[in-house]
Amino acid sequence: MQHIVIIGCGVIGASIAYELSREPQFRITVLDRQPPAQEATGAALGVLMGIISQKTKGRAWAMRQASMKRYETLIPELEAITGKDIPWNRQGILKLLFEGDDRAKWGRLAEFRQSQGWRLEQWDWEMIRSRCPQIQNPRVTGAVYSPDDRQVDPTKLTLALVEAAQQNGVTFRFNANVTQLRQEPSTADRFTCQQVQLENEMLSADWVVVSAGLGSMQLTQTFNQPIALQPVLGQAMRIKLIQPMGDLHFQPVITGEDIHIVPLGNAEYWIGATVEFPASDEGMVNLERPQTDLLETVWQGAIALCPELAQADVLHTWSGVRPRPSNRPAPIVEPIANYTNVLLATGHYRNGVLLAPATAQMVRSMLLDHLR
């Protein structure tokens, strides 16, 4: 039985653990220096913009399509295993268009998605007013509605993945700080990582999967080709109204000018998220003092789209960093060059929740291919 050690238990690591736990030839241990669903996962809004994405080919589209298909079976599967509800909005995503947006481009995408078996609808202003009367911004010229896209609570999803994986025999060890991946020569130009060094002990491993977000940088520093990731801060807020906006029976995610308005039920919404790049050459983001003016700008932008939001109470705000690969596309899902048994599954930037199922499927396929 192959021992797979997964480092990191955000939504990516938890998804990989659950997917691998369905394969009887694997024994799996997941390590994280803190409880699950912290850092990038804890800061995510869980908006799954797969079909409405402009990606139409290559790996970028293949991963989105694979994830969207898997989510339709994964959520009920996890709910059945754990007996817990996972907040899961199946009412789609409404993307608002403004003056200067290329509506013809969206029309071409809608036709292409139809040929693929997916739906996209183009709405004019009358349709927007009819279906989503809470939108009252005169700058809005139209919208694209994606009924096949979704939104999921990232934290509850991750916790459900952990619980389901545990029921399948996966060992999770939190507050376990990995200090080093010990490597030994395998051939003249290749290495093998046979041991994972913790602060007070060593774990043997047949395979190591690094899914530690920004922590992946430090873990790969001793390798010939260390990965470079840039921290990008995101902020969001949870607000509550007296009653839900618009039609009680139609509550899609609304997105416009990079502002997401996410209905949560009980007249509550998430608003966010900002994108704040490092302001220094060191590439660090100050989480202790996030740029509150940017969050306020997002908040005022959301009110400009849906004026009812001005009456809301802000319940709380939060922030977290997302790992963005430097000088290459996101995400990084591949073996480390010159290493026989180390896989990277990190650097998902703003699409970690969206691409988690596809990433887990890719890692599983890599491992199974090696065993064949």
C-alpha positions in Angstrom: 0.0 0.0 0.0 1.4 3.4 -1.0 1.7 6.0 1.7 0.7 9.4 0.4 1.5 12.4 2.5 -0.4 15.6 1.6 0.9 18.9 3.0 -1.8 21.5 3.4 -5.5 21.2 4.2 -7.2 24.0 2.5 -9.9 23.1 0.0 -7.2 21.8 -2.4 -5.5 19.4 0.1 -8.9 18.3 1.5 -10.2 17.6 -2.0 -7.1 15.6 -2.9 -7.4 13.6 0.3 -11.0 12.7 -0.2 -10.5 11.8 -3.9 -7.5 9.6 -3.0 -9.4 8.0 -0.1 -11.7 6.3 -2.6 -8.7 4.3 -3.9 -8.0 1.3 -1.7 -4.3 1.1 -2.7 -3.5 4.4 -0.9 -2.8 5.1 2.7 -3.1 8.9 3.2 -1.8 11.3 5.9 -2.7 15.0 5.7 -0.5 17.5 7.5 -1.2 21.1 8.3 0.3 23.6 10.7 -3.2 24.9 11.6 -6.9 23.7 11.5 -8.5 23.1 8.0 -9.9 25.8 5.8 -7.7 28.7 6.9 -5.7 31.1 4.8 -6.9 31.3 1.2 -9.8 28.9 1.6 -11.1 30.9 4.6 -11.0 34.1 2.6 -12.8 32.7 -0.5 -16.4 33.4 -1.4 -16.9 30.1 -3.2 -18.2 31.6 -6.5 -17.7 29.0 -9.2 -17.3 30.9 -12.4 -16.7 28.0 -14.7 -19.2 28.3 -17.6 -19.2 32.1 -17.6 -15.4 32.1 -17.8 -14.0 33.2 -21.2 -11.7 30.2 -21.1 -12.7 27.9 -24.0 -9.8 25.5 -24.6 -6.7 23.9 -23.2 -6.1 23.0 -19.6 -7.8 26.1 -18.2 -11.1 25.2 -19.7 -10.7 21.4 -19.2 -10.2 21.9 -15.4 -13.2 24.2 -15.1 -15.5 21.8 -17.0 -14.3 18.8 -15.0 -14.8 20.7 -11.7 -18.3 21.9 -12.6 -19.4 18.3 -13.6 -17.8 16.8 -10.4 -19.5 19.4 -8.1 -22.9 18.2 -9.2 -22.2 14.8 -7.8 -19.7 15.7 -5.1 -22.0 17.9 -2.9 -24.8 15.4 -2.5 -22.2 12.7 -2.1 -20.6 14.5 0.8 -23.9 15.4 2.4 -24.9 11.7 2.3 -21.7 10.6 3.9 -21.5 13.3 6.6 -25.2 13.9 7.2 -24.5 17.6 7.1 -25.8 20.3 4.7 -23.3 22.1 2.6 -24.6 25.6 1.5 -24.9 25.3 -2.2 -26.4 27.9 -4.4 -27.7 26.4 -7.7 -29.4 29.5 -9.0 -26.5 30.6 -11.2 -24.4 33.7 -11.6 -25.5 36.9 -13.2 -22.6 38.9 -14.6 -23.5 42.6 -15.2 -22.3 44.4 -18.3 -21.5 48.1 -18.6 -20.9 50.6 -21.4 -17.8 49.5 -23.3 -18.2 45.8 -22.6 -18.1 43.7 -25.7 -21.5 42.2 -25.9 -20.8 40.5 -29.2 -18.0 38.6 -27.5 -20.5 37.3 -24.9 -22.8 36.3 -27.7 -20.1 34.2 -29.3 -19.3 32.6 -26.0 -23.0 31.8 -25.4 -23.2 30.0 -28.8 -20.0 28.1 -28.1 -21.2 27.0 -24.7 -24.4 25.8 -26.2 -22.4 23.6 -28.6 -20.7 22.2 -25.5 -23.9 21.4 -23.8 -23.9 24.4 -21.4 -26.2 27.4 -21.1 -25.5 31.1 -21.2 -28.2 33.7 -21.6 -27.9 37.3 -22.7 -30.2 39.7 -20.8 -31.2 43.2 -21.7 -32.1 45.9 -19.2 -35.8 44.9 -19.2 -35.0 41.3 -18.3 -32.7 42.4 -15.5 -35.4 44.7 -14.0 -37.9 41.9 -14.2 -35.8 39.1 -12.7 -33.5 41.1 -10.3 -35.2 44.4 -9.4 -32.6 45.0 -6.7 -30.2 46.0 -9.5 -30.7 49.7 -10.0 -27.5 51.1 -11.5 -28.1 53.2 -14.6 -24.6 52.3 -15.9 -25.6 48.7 -16.3 -26.4 48.0 -20.0 -27.1 44.3 -19.9 -26.0 41.0 -18.3 -25.0 37.5 -19.0 -26.8 34.9 -16.9 -25.1 31.5 -16.3 -27.7 29.1 -14.8 -25.1 26.2 -14.8 -22.6 28.0 -12.6 -22.7 27.7 -8.8 -21.6 29.0 -5.4 -20.6 26.9 -2.4 -19.5 27.7 1.2 -15.7 27.0 1.0 -15.2 26.4 4.7 -18.2 24.0 5.2 -17.2 22.2 1.9 -13.6 21.7 3.2 -14.8 20.5 6.6 -17.1 18.0 4.9 -14.3 16.8 2.7 -12.2 16.2 5.8 -14.9 14.4 7.6 -15.7 12.2 4.6 -12.0 11.4 4.1 -11.7 10.5 7.7 -14.5 8.1 7.4 -12.6 6.5 4.5 -9.5 6.0 6.7 -7.5 9.2 6.0 -5.3 10.4 8.9 -5.4 14.2 9.5 -2.8 15.8 11.7 -3.3 19.5 12.5 -0.8 21.8 14.3 1.8 19.7 12.5 4.5 22.0 11.2 6.5 20.5 8.3 10.1 21.8 8.4 11.8 20.0 5.6 11.3 17.5 2.8 14.3 15.1 3.0 15.6 14.1 -0.3 18.0 11.4 -1.5 19.6 10.7 -4.9 17.7 8.2 -6.9 19.8 8.3 -10.1 22.5 10.5 -11.3 20.1 13.4 -12.0 17.0 12.5 -10.0 16.0 12.6 -6.4 13.4 10.9 -4.2 11.7 12.5 -1.1 11.4 9.6 1.3 10.8 11.4 4.5 8.8 14.4 5.7 10.4 16.2 8.6 8.2 17.5 11.4 9.4 19.5 14.4 9.7 16.4 16.6 9.5 13.4 14.3 10.0 12.1 10.8 7.3 10.5 8.5 8.2 8.1 5.7 6.4 8.7 2.4 6.1 6.9 -0.9 4.6 10.1 -2.4 4.4 13.7 -1.2 1.8 16.1 -2.5 2.5 19.8 -1.7 -0.7 21.8 -1.5 0.3 24.3 1.1 -0.6 27.5 -0.7 2.0 30.1 0.0 3.7 27.7 2.3 4.6 25.7 -0.7 7.3 28.2 -1.5 9.3 27.5 1.6 8.9 23.7 1.3 10.4 23.8 -2.2 13.3 26.0 -1.5 15.7 23.1 -1.2 14.7 21.7 -4.6 16.5 22.4 -7.8 13.5 24.4 -9.1 11.7 26.1 -6.2 8.4 27.6 -7.0 7.7 31.3 -6.8 4.3 32.4 -5.5 3.1 35.9 -4.9 0.7 36.7 -2.0 -2.5 38.6 -3.1 -4.7 39.8 -0.3 -8.5 39.4 -0.5 -11.0 41.0 1.8 -14.7 40.5 2.2 -17.6 41.3 4.5 -20.8 39.6 5.7 -23.9 41.8 5.9 -27.5 41.4 6.9 -30.7 43.1 5.7 -34.2 43.1 7.1 -35.4 41.0 4.2 -33.7 39.5 1.1 -33.3 41.7 -2.0 -35.3 41.1 -5.1 -37.3 37.9 -5.8 -37.3 35.6 -2.8 -37.3 32.6 -5.2 -34.5 33.8 -7.4 -31.3 34.6 -5.6 -28.3 34.2 -8.0 -24.8 35.4 -7.3 -24.5 38.9 -8.8 -21.1 40.0 -10.1 -20.0 43.2 -11.8 -16.8 45.2 -12.1 -15.1 42.5 -9.9 -17.6 42.9 -7.1 -19.4 39.8 -5.9 -22.7 39.9 -4.1 -23.4 36.4 -2.7 -26.7 35.5 -1.2 -26.5 33.3 1.9 -30.1 32.9 2.9 -31.7 34.6 6.0 -31.3 38.0 4.2 -27.5 37.7 4.6 -24.9 38.3 1.9 -21.2 38.2 1.4 -19.7 41.2 -0.4 -16.2 41.0 -1.8 -13.5 40.4 -2.6 -10.7 42.8 -3.0 -7.5 42.1 -4.9 -4.5 43.7 -3.2 -1.0 43.0 -4.5 2.2 43.4 -2.4 3.3 47.0 -2.0 7.0 46.1 -1.3 9.8 44.3 -3.1 9.7 41.6 -0.4 6.4 40.5 -1.8 4.7 40.6 1.6 1.1 41.6 2.4 0.3 43.1 5.8 -2.6 41.0 7.1 -2.6 43.0 10.3 -3.4 46.2 8.5 -5.3 45.3 5.3 -6.2 48.3 3.1 -9.6 49.1 4.6 -10.1 51.9 2.0 -10.2 49.2 -0.7 -12.8 47.2 1.1 -14.8 50.4 1.5 -14.6 50.9 -2.2 -15.9 47.5 -2.9 -18.7 48.1 -0.4 -19.7 51.3 -2.0 -19.5 49.7 -5.4 -21.9 47.0 -4.2 -24.3 49.6 -2.9 -24.1 51.4 -6.3 -25.3 48.1 -8.0 -28.0 47.3 -5.4 -28.9 50.4 -3.4 -30.8 48.4 -0.8 -27.5 47.3 0.5 -27.0 50.7 2.1 -29.5 49.7 4.8 -27.6 46.5 5.7 -25.7 45.9 8.9 -22.1 44.7 8.6 -21.8 41.6 10.7 -18.0 41.1 10.2 -15.1 41.5 7.8 -12.2 39.2 7.1 -9.2 38.8 4.9 -6.7 36.3 3.6 -4.0 35.8 1.0 -4.3 33.8 -2.2 -1.1 32.3 -3.8 -0.5 33.5 -7.3 2.2 31.9 -9.4 4.9 34.3 -10.6 5.6 34.4 -14.3 3.4 31.4 -15.1 -0.3 30.6 -15.3 -2.3 29.4 -12.3 -2.6 26.8 -11.0 0.5 24.6 -10.6 -0.5 21.0 -10.8 2.5 18.9 -11.8 5.4 16.8 -10.7 8.5 18.6 -9.5 11.2 18.3 -12.1 14.0 15.8 -11.3 12.0 14.3 -8.4 10.5 10.9 -8.6 7.7 11.2 -6.1 6.8 14.8 -5.3 3.7 16.5 -6.8 2.7 20.1 -6.6 -0.9 21.2 -6.3 -0.8 24.8 -5.4 -0.9 28.4 -6.7 -4.6 28.4 -7.6 -4.8 32.2 -7.0 -8.6 33.2 -7.1 -9.9 29.9 -8.4 -9.0 27.4 -5.6 -12.6 26.5 -4.8 -13.6 26.3 -8.4 -10.7 24.1 -9.5 -10.4 21.9 -6.4 -12.3 18.9 -7.8 -10.4 18.9 -11.0 -7.1 19.3 -9.2 -7.9 16.3 -7.0 -8.8 14.3 -10.1 -5.5 15.2 -11.8 -3.4 14.2 -8.8 -5.3 10.9 -8.5 -4.6 10.2 -12.2 -0.9 11.0 -11.9 -0.5 8.6 -9.0 -2.6 5.8 -10.6 -0.7 6.2 -13.8 2.6 5.7 -11.9 1.3 2.5 -10.4 0.2 1.0 -13.7 
